[in-house]
Amino acid sequence: MIVSGTLYRGLIERYRARLPIAADTRVISLCEGNTPLIPLENLARSVGRGLSLYAKFEGLNPTGSFKDRGMTMAVTQAASEGSRAIICASTGNTSASAAAYAARAGIRCFVLIPEGKIALGKLAQATIQGSVVIQIKGNFDDGMRIVKDMASVAPVAIVNSINPYRLQGQKTAAFEIVDALGRAPDYHCIPVGNAGNISAYWTGFSEYAAIQPKTAACGYCVDTCAFPFPAVIATRPVMVGYQAAGAAPFIAGHPVAEPETVATAIRIGNPQSWDLAWAAVRESGGWFDSLTDDEILHTQRRLAETEGVFCEPASAIAVAGLLRDIARGRIADGSVITCTLTGHGLKDPDTAIKQSQGPILQVAAENEAVKRAILDHL
Ligand SMILES: *Cc1c(COP(=O)(O)O)cnc(C)c1O
């Protein structure tokens, strides 16, 4: 590849030294990462208290969610090992991402999705990108259980977040936040489903603080050890994880059998990264909490209406939880707070349209009628 300018070539190239990747490995990339950290100035003004709020808008990754960060690593690794197929269970975004990276790598992709519980955009992505979509009459947790068994009966590499390369890729979002702010945030708020992402962020923040998290699995490094690096930051953020009330195993303290929520991306009852996520919250002095579907949808709309940021319902929970925790006095005044908006609102147009309040007026195709409509709504 000829690159003479500043062409961004994806997170593996950007953070190669800190990732378990051999120098001669063929990188499977869609130039993922490098997403904006958007200041939420209107929201910050309305909550006051000298708080600075930022959204890491992961919906702007190539397939519209943060899953691309992990998938570039997982598929690069699978392809380099000679895998001819990958498989995942998915609530939607993992399948969209896996399908895209498999297409690029020229390998087969099998995705197990829960029947009827996947947002329209995600299904469209998985199918047009040529993956084999297997709808199961069950939920994500059923799919996960089956996928884990399939690796032993068929030559397929699992690319769910139990694949350690996924979390390695995803930790780069924490690097980007610190690189953008020039410091660590005081709090980081994030949706929690299967709990891989909160674990990955904690790994990333910890590595930048030159602390190998006690619980981080090691041994992925290929050429050289990714440690030690000098500390980039002196502090790490308090990690706060939010779950939907109907799918809140971390709040219950045990897996939930029938998870249910409008935020389908986090409709998970048996999170695979249970211990890592608890370690992130405990070591950082953070907490888990849950929010109702109404609170989630209200905040999705509020973000869109007041900041022009359209994320999917599962993403909005991070901001919904933060705003409630600010109101409850759990967040210190003057703090710098970052929230991960995990996926793009266009993923789930049905939910957005159902609850949008913007008027759609029907008028005649005449100047007078349009003028009246404008004047009525100024
Ligand atoms: C996958 C996903 C989540 C949950 O992330 P986990 O790592 O499973 O906790 C949240 N939001 C969106 C949009 C997702 O795609």
The ligand as an ORCA input file, in Angstrom:
! r2SCAN-3c Opt
* xyz 0 1
  C     -22.256     -5.171     22.160
  C     -22.937     -3.900     22.541
  C     -23.062     -3.477     23.872
  C     -22.608     -4.305     25.021
  O     -21.222     -4.465     25.104
  P     -20.622     -5.673     25.963
  O     -19.195     -5.691     25.659
  O     -21.345     -6.897     25.503
  O     -20.941     -5.363     27.392
  C     -23.648     -2.252     24.122
  N     -24.123     -1.487     23.129
  C     -24.026     -1.854     21.841
  C     -24.578     -0.956     20.801
  C     -23.438     -3.069     21.505
  O     -23.371     -3.421     20.217
*
